[in-house]
């Protein structure tokens, strides 16, 4: 585990996850970077209503999907959008600059963009991981209308627990772009009232149709490879299952972060502990009394998360003074994340 290295006082977190045999931080805000027909102000803009976006960016034209994505996000449950516009045809470097603006914004739960370029998606993931390391935890949702074999390859290249990648096109604006499906997924994640609940079968209200159905075998292959797919059900688009691209670690199969809910729970728990302990930072002395108080407060937070059903169990936190730097207080946590049910297997012995 690596703690973010900085001289600025603060409360920082890191985590390592291991398997267990046996047994909102969906804040509602989505960070969006997309091409707009009218550039508006070249900075982060807060969008609460469709009219807000229309006044800034205008209706979509060829190569511009800002308004279509805004509509998909708002219809899908996003409570707020932090948007940065780019000109149509912007290259990866241009998107990277836009991501940098959103990287420093607080309260963003999910990031998404209109680009289907693999290089842009890699830059988005880098921005998401940097922001998360600095206590602004978030995940990303990106899409591309590519064949299944290429989608599997792209997911393998991303291979990260904070990344959701979709490959189907979806109808939500002036064309059937895959970014609209990514926006629907982003809105569903940001709008979760319980981050421990699986998103299997989750409706995507902002998506009116999908550009082609995937067969069962292809769907299973994509999900196994870390690609999120959707299907039409009763006239409504819905996620089959929300998975992350994290499928391997050091070349070996790793499904610990397969469901997006795992990283969301981790962010929620560690974020709550960090927020609670930040109140104790000012003027605190690194002595036994303070460390006991920190341990008590941390255990209270873990107990609350267990009552909320986010974690199954936890060990009492261990709070120590750092040997190398006496001004650092180390808080060691050990807890088990609650896993949602995605399948029920029935076995039967039948006699006739």
LOLUMFI-774314 format. One record per residue (C-alpha): residue in one letter; residue number from 1; y, z, x. Coordinates in Angstrom, 2 decimals, always signed. Last residue first. Example, Ala and Ser with C-alpha at 12.3 -4.5 7.8 and 13.67 -1.06 7.14 Angstrom:
BEGIN
 type seq   north      up    east
    s   2   -1.06   +7.14  +13.67
    a   1   -4.50   +7.80  +12.30
This chain:
BEGIN
 type seq   north      up    east
    x 352  -39.97   -9.45  -39.59
    x 351  -38.76   -7.21  -36.78
    x 350  -35.35   -7.53  -35.27
    x 349  -34.03   -5.90  -32.10
    x 348  -30.30   -6.44  -31.98
    x 347  -27.54   -6.78  -29.42
    x 346  -23.92   -7.07  -30.44
    x 345  -21.25   -7.77  -27.82
    x 344  -17.66   -7.04  -28.81
    x 343  -15.00   -8.94  -26.88
    x 342  -11.33   -8.56  -26.01
    x 341  -11.14   -4.77  -26.21
    x 340   -8.12   -3.34  -24.39
    x 339   -8.37   -1.45  -21.13
    x 338   -6.71   +1.92  -20.61
    x 337   -5.51   +2.35  -17.03
    x 336   -7.10   +5.11  -14.96
    x 335   -4.86   +7.49  -13.03
    x 334   -4.36   +8.78   -9.49
    x 333   -0.82   +9.55   -8.37
    x 332   +0.50  +10.57   -4.95
    x 331   +4.13  +11.76   -4.77
    x 330   +5.63  +11.70   -1.26
    x 329   +8.97  +13.43   -0.61
    x 328  +11.04  +11.88   +2.17
    x 327  +13.75  +13.85   +3.99
    x 326  +11.16  +15.22   +6.42
    x 325  +10.54  +11.71   +7.80
    x 324   +7.34  +11.22   +9.83
    x 323   +5.33  +13.99   +8.21
    x 322   +6.44  +13.18   +4.66
    x 321   +6.72  +16.28   +2.51
    x 320   +3.98  +16.52   -0.06
    x 319   +3.40  +16.13   -3.81
    x 318   -0.14  +15.62   -5.12
    x 317   -0.28  +14.63   -8.78
    x 316   -2.96  +16.27  -10.95
    x 315   -5.64  +13.69  -11.66
    x 314   -5.32  +11.23  -14.50
    x 313   -7.38   +9.95  -17.40
    x 312   -7.54   +7.22  -20.03
    x 311   -4.08   +5.73  -19.53
    x 310   -1.87   +3.85  -21.96
    x 309   -3.08   +5.66  -25.08
    x 308   +0.26   +7.21  -25.98
    x 307   -1.24  +10.67  -25.45
    x 306   -2.31   +9.57  -21.97
    x 305   +1.20   +8.32  -21.26
    x 304   +2.59  +11.69  -22.34
    x 303   +0.19  +13.54  -20.03
    x 302   +1.25  +11.31  -17.16
    x 301   +4.91  +12.14  -17.78
    x 300   +4.16  +15.87  -17.95
    x 299   +2.17  +15.63  -14.73
    x 298   +5.15  +14.05  -13.00
    x 297   +7.47  +16.84  -14.17
    x 296   +5.08  +19.50  -12.90
    x 295   +4.59  +17.79   -9.53
    x 294   +8.35  +17.40   -9.12
    x 293   +8.87  +21.11   -9.86
    x 292   +6.22  +22.05   -7.31
    x 291   +7.94  +19.81   -4.78
    x 290  +11.28  +21.48   -5.47
    x 289   +9.83  +24.95   -4.94
    x 288   +7.94  +23.94   -1.80
    x 287  +11.02  +22.52   -0.09
    x 286  +12.59  +19.07   +0.14
    x 285  +15.96  +20.10   -1.22
    x 284  +17.44  +18.29   -4.21
    x 283  +21.17  +17.52   -4.35
    x 282  +20.70  +14.39   -6.43
    x 281  +17.05  +13.37   -6.56
    x 280  +15.92  +15.31   -9.64
    x 279  +17.19  +12.78  -12.19
    x 278  +15.38  +10.05  -10.25
    x 277  +12.14  +11.90  -10.94
    x 276  +12.11  +11.07  -14.64
    x 275  +13.04   +7.42  -14.07
    x 274  +10.35   +7.05  -11.40
    x 273   +7.69   +8.59  -13.63
    x 272   +8.65   +6.30  -16.51
    x 271   +8.66   +3.24  -14.26
    x 270   +5.27   +4.16  -12.79
    x 269   +3.73   +4.42  -16.25
    x 268   +5.35   +1.32  -17.75
    x 267   +4.83   -0.84  -14.68
    x 266   +1.15   +0.13  -14.51
    x 265   +0.78   -0.51  -18.23
    x 264   +2.33   -3.98  -17.92
    x 263   +0.15   -4.75  -14.90
    x 262   -3.00   -4.03  -16.91
    x 261   -1.76   -5.62  -20.16
    x 260   -1.69   -9.08  -18.55
    x 259   -5.49   -9.21  -18.64
    x 258   -7.22  -10.45  -15.48
    x 257   -5.67   -7.78  -13.27
    x 256   -8.96   -6.18  -12.19
    x 255  -10.69   -9.57  -12.20
    x 254  -11.08  -10.01   -8.44
    x 253  -13.48  -12.63   -7.03
    x 252  -13.45  -12.64   -3.23
    x 251  -11.23  -14.84   -1.05
    x 250   -9.05  -12.00   +0.17
    x 249   -8.38  -11.05   -3.46
    x 248   -9.24  -13.47   -6.22
    x 247   -8.50  -14.09   -9.91
    x 246   -4.83  -13.18  -10.29
    x 245   -3.47  -16.03  -12.44
    x 244   -2.81  -13.63  -15.29
    x 243   -4.44  -13.69  -18.70
    x 242   -3.12  -13.74  -22.27
    x 241   -6.04  -14.67  -24.53
    x 240   -6.54  -17.30  -27.21
    x 239   -2.79  -17.33  -27.70
    x 238   -1.72  -18.38  -31.17
    x 237   -0.12  -21.43  -32.80
    x 236   +0.02  -21.16  -36.59
    x 235   -1.24  -23.67  -39.16
    x 234   -4.24  -21.51  -39.98
    x 233   -5.16  -21.22  -36.31
    x 232   -3.84  -23.63  -33.72
    x 231   -4.89  -22.88  -30.17
    x 230   -3.39  -21.41  -27.03
    x 229   -4.30  -21.27  -23.36
    x 228   -3.60  -18.91  -20.45
    x 227   -4.92  -20.09  -17.08
    x 226   -6.53  -17.48  -14.81
    x 225   -9.63  -19.43  -13.74
    x 224  -11.86  -17.69  -16.29
    x 223   -9.35  -18.58  -18.99
    x 222   -9.41  -22.22  -17.94
    x 221  -13.19  -22.48  -17.87
    x 220  -13.52  -20.74  -21.24
    x 219  -10.98  -23.11  -22.79
    x 218  -12.71  -26.14  -21.28
    x 217  -16.04  -25.07  -22.75
    x 216  -14.54  -24.30  -26.16
    x 215  -12.72  -27.61  -26.41
    x 214   -8.97  -27.87  -25.94
    x 213   -6.77  -29.12  -28.76
    x 212   -3.91  -31.54  -28.22
    x 211   -0.15  -31.22  -27.92
    x 210   +0.26  -27.97  -29.78
    x 209   +2.28  -27.45  -32.95
    x 208   +5.05  -25.30  -34.45
    x 207   +5.58  -22.90  -31.56
    x 206   +8.29  -20.29  -32.16
    x 205   +5.95  -18.03  -34.14
    x 204   +3.46  -17.61  -31.27
    x 203   +0.75  -15.41  -32.80
    x 202   -1.36  -13.14  -30.59
    x 201   -5.05  -14.01  -30.78
    x 200   -5.80  -11.82  -27.79
    x 199   -2.60  -10.05  -26.77
    x 198   -4.37   -6.85  -25.75
    x 197   -2.67   -3.56  -26.68
    x 196   -1.66   -1.39  -23.69
    x 195   +1.90   -2.74  -23.73
    x 194   +2.50   -1.23  -27.17
    x 193   +5.68   -2.47  -28.86
    x 192   +5.19   -5.87  -27.27
    x 191   +8.28   -8.06  -27.66
    x 190   +8.58   -9.03  -24.01
    x 189   +4.95  -10.19  -23.90
    x 188   +5.22  -12.26  -27.08
    x 187   +8.57  -13.72  -25.99
    x 186   +7.14  -14.79  -22.63
    x 185   +4.15  -16.39  -24.36
    x 184   +6.42  -18.37  -26.67
    x 183   +8.61  -19.38  -23.74
    x 182   +5.54  -20.58  -21.83
    x 181   +4.59  -22.61  -24.90
    x 180   +8.06  -24.11  -24.89
    x 179   +7.77  -24.87  -21.17
    x 178   +4.76  -27.05  -21.92
    x 177   +7.03  -29.73  -23.35
    x 176   +6.37  -31.47  -26.66
    x 175   +9.81  -33.00  -27.20
    x 174  +13.17  -32.29  -28.83
    x 173  +12.41  -28.71  -29.75
    x 172   +9.43  -26.43  -30.20
    x 171   +6.29  -28.55  -29.93
    x 170   +3.86  -27.34  -27.26
    x 169   +2.31  -28.90  -24.17
    x 168   -0.74  -27.09  -22.81
    x 167   -1.08  -25.81  -19.24
    x 166   -0.12  -22.14  -19.32
    x 165   +0.48  -19.87  -16.30
    x 164   +1.02  -16.11  -16.47
    x 163   +2.14  -14.53  -13.18
    x 162   +2.64  -10.86  -12.36
    x 161   -0.99  -10.30  -11.31
    x 160   -0.78  -13.11   -8.77
    x 159   -2.95  -16.07   -7.83
    x 158   -0.19  -18.73   -7.67
    x 157   -2.27  -21.30   -5.79
    x 156   -5.36  -20.53   -7.86
    x 155   -3.33  -21.02  -11.04
    x 154   -2.17  -24.39   -9.76
    x 153   -5.72  -25.53   -8.99
    x 152   -6.95  -24.47  -12.42
    x 151   -4.06  -26.32  -14.05
    x 150   -4.90  -29.38  -11.98
    x 149   -8.49  -29.41  -13.26
    x 148   -7.29  -28.75  -16.81
    x 147   -4.99  -31.81  -16.85
    x 146   -1.26  -31.08  -16.58
    x 145   +1.45  -30.29  -19.12
    x 144   +3.00  -27.46  -17.11
    x 143   +3.87  -23.89  -18.01
    x 142   +5.49  -20.74  -16.69
    x 141   +5.41  -17.09  -17.73
    x 140   +6.67  -14.42  -15.33
    x 139   +6.31  -10.66  -15.00
    x 138   +8.90   -7.92  -14.55
    x 137   +9.55   -4.69  -12.72
    x 136  +13.14   -4.06  -11.63
    x 135  +12.24   -1.21   -9.25
    x 134  +13.03   -3.03   -6.00
    x 133   +9.48   -4.28   -5.48
    x 132   +9.60   -5.75   -8.99
    x 131  +12.70   -7.79   -8.15
    x 130  +11.05   -9.20   -5.04
    x 129   +7.83   -9.99   -6.91
    x 128   +9.69  -11.79   -9.70
    x 127  +11.82  -13.80   -7.27
    x 126   +8.76  -14.92   -5.32
    x 125   +7.03  -15.87   -8.57
    x 124  +10.03  -17.97   -9.59
    x 123  +10.03  -19.70   -6.22
    x 122   +6.35  -20.59   -6.63
    x 121   +7.04  -21.88  -10.15
    x 120   +9.82  -24.09   -8.78
    x 119   +7.46  -25.55   -6.19
    x 118   +4.81  -26.24   -8.84
    x 117   +7.29  -28.25  -10.92
    x 116   +6.99  -27.80  -14.70
    x 115  +10.61  -26.68  -15.02
    x 114  +11.87  -25.08  -18.24
    x 113  +11.98  -21.51  -16.92
    x 112  +10.52  -18.07  -17.60
    x 111  +11.03  -14.45  -16.57
    x 110   +9.67  -11.43  -18.44
    x 109  +10.74   -7.80  -18.84
    x 108  +14.40   -8.06  -17.84
    x 107  +16.16   -4.68  -18.08
    x 106  +18.38   -4.93  -15.02
    x 105  +19.72   -8.18  -13.57
    x 104  +19.47   -8.55   -9.79
    x 103  +16.76  -11.22   -9.87
    x 102  +18.58  -13.15  -12.58
    x 101  +21.18  -14.46  -10.12
    x 100  +18.49  -15.17   -7.52
    x  99  +16.51  -17.16  -10.10
    x  98  +19.51  -19.46  -10.50
    x  97  +19.67  -20.04   -6.75
    x  96  +15.95  -20.81   -6.65
    x  95  +16.39  -23.27   -9.51
    x  94  +18.86  -25.21   -7.41
    x  93  +16.52  -25.13   -4.41
    x  92  +13.69  -26.50   -6.56
    x  91  +15.70  -29.55   -7.59
    x  90  +18.04  -29.86  -10.58
    x  89  +17.39  -32.97  -12.65
    x  88  +19.42  -31.77  -15.63
    x  87  +22.11  -29.34  -14.53
    x  86  +21.26  -25.62  -14.35
    x  85  +21.83  -22.85  -16.90
    x  84  +21.31  -19.11  -16.41
    x  83  +20.15  -17.04  -19.37
    x  82  +19.57  -13.34  -20.03
    x  81  +17.85  -13.39  -23.40
    x  80  +17.64  -10.47  -25.81
    x  79  +15.21   -9.09  -28.40
    x  78  +12.50  -11.65  -27.67
    x  77  +10.19  -11.84  -30.68
    x  76   +8.75  -15.35  -30.79
    x  75  +11.51  -16.86  -32.92
    x  74  +14.11  -15.74  -30.38
    x  73  +12.12  -17.11  -27.44
    x  72  +11.21  -20.41  -29.10
    x  71  +14.81  -20.97  -30.19
    x  70  +16.12  -20.21  -26.70
    x  69  +13.53  -22.57  -25.23
    x  68  +14.62  -25.43  -27.48
    x  67  +18.26  -24.66  -26.71
    x  66  +17.78  -24.80  -22.94
    x  65  +15.60  -27.91  -22.94
    x  64  +17.73  -30.55  -21.22
    x  63  +16.14  -33.70  -19.75
    x  62  +17.40  -35.90  -22.56
    x  61  +19.80  -33.94  -24.79
    x  60  +19.67  -30.37  -26.07
    x  59  +22.42  -29.05  -28.33
    x  58  +25.34  -27.28  -26.67
    x  57  +25.20  -24.83  -23.76
    x  56  +27.67  -22.02  -24.32
    x  55  +28.46  -22.26  -28.04
    x  54  +24.86  -23.21  -28.82
    x  53  +23.53  -20.25  -26.84
    x  52  +25.57  -17.70  -28.77
    x  51  +24.78  -19.48  -32.05
    x  50  +21.07  -18.98  -31.42
    x  49  +21.64  -15.24  -31.37
    x  48  +21.42  -12.45  -28.80
    x  47  +22.10  -14.43  -25.63
    x  46  +23.55  -12.64  -22.60
    x  45  +24.85  -15.03  -19.92
    x  44  +24.04  -14.79  -16.23
    x  43  +26.45  -17.00  -14.28
    x  42  +27.65  -20.61  -14.08
    x  41  +29.62  -20.51  -17.32
    x  40  +28.91  -23.31  -19.79
    x  39  +26.75  -26.10  -18.43
    x  38  +26.76  -28.36  -21.48
    x  37  +23.59  -30.45  -21.75
    x  36  +21.56  -27.51  -20.50
    x  35  +18.76  -27.27  -17.93
    x  34  +16.81  -24.02  -18.00
    x  33  +16.59  -20.55  -16.43
    x  32  +15.59  -17.75  -18.76
    x  31  +15.23  -13.99  -18.21
    x  30  +13.58  -12.41  -21.23
    x  29  +14.57   -9.03  -22.66
    x  28  +12.34   -7.08  -25.08
    x  27  +11.92   -4.06  -22.85
    x  26   +8.17   -4.54  -22.53
    x  25   +7.64   -1.71  -20.13
    x  24   +8.13   -1.00  -24.53
    x  23  -15.19   +3.99  -19.28
    x  22  -17.70   +2.88  -17.26
    x  21  -17.34   +1.46  -13.78
    x  20  -13.77   +1.74  -12.56
    x  19  -12.28   -0.94  -10.35
    x  18   -9.59   -0.28   -7.79
    x  17   -5.84   -0.74   -7.99
    x  16   -3.31   +0.05   -5.27
    x  15   +0.23   +0.99   -6.16
    x  14   +3.75   +1.28   -4.82
    x  13   +6.81   +3.10   -6.08
    x  12  +10.33   +3.90   -4.99
    x  11  +12.73   +6.71   -5.97
    x  10  +16.18   +6.30   -4.48
    x   9  +18.41   +6.85   -1.46
    x   8  +19.45   +3.59   +0.25
    x   7  +17.89   +3.22   +3.70
    x   6  +15.31   +0.72   +2.53
    x   5  +11.67   -0.17   +3.01
    x   4   +9.78   -0.99   -0.19
    x   3   +6.60   +1.10   +0.01
    x   2   +3.53   -0.76   +1.19
    x   1   +0.00   +0.00   +0.00
